[in-house]
Amino acid sequence: MAARAVDRLDRPADAEKTSVYMGIFNFFITIPEITASLLFGWVMLHLLYNNRLAAVLVGGVFLILAALLMNRVLDVTLVEEPMPKAETVITS
């Protein structure tokens, strides 16, 4: 999935802003990683009581939830516009 997003950023409409788009995309990768690394220790200690199996199960539940929610996302590249009808020119 991430590879598709980077593919789209590789050739944006405005080629001069490629690095800006790549930087913004990088924020969406690093901010969740930093947040998880800062907060998961507390979650592990207070909510999961240092149970590693529970952490894996919670991760699996969130993975399944994310997969189910992806069904609600509409990919606009799959919506095809109807082809314009060609006009028929009759010459005599």
Residue pairs with C-beta under 8 A, 6 or more apart in sequence:
2 29
5 25
6 22
6 25
9 18
9 21
9 22
9 25
10 18
12 18
12 21
44 50
44 55
48 54
48 55
48 58
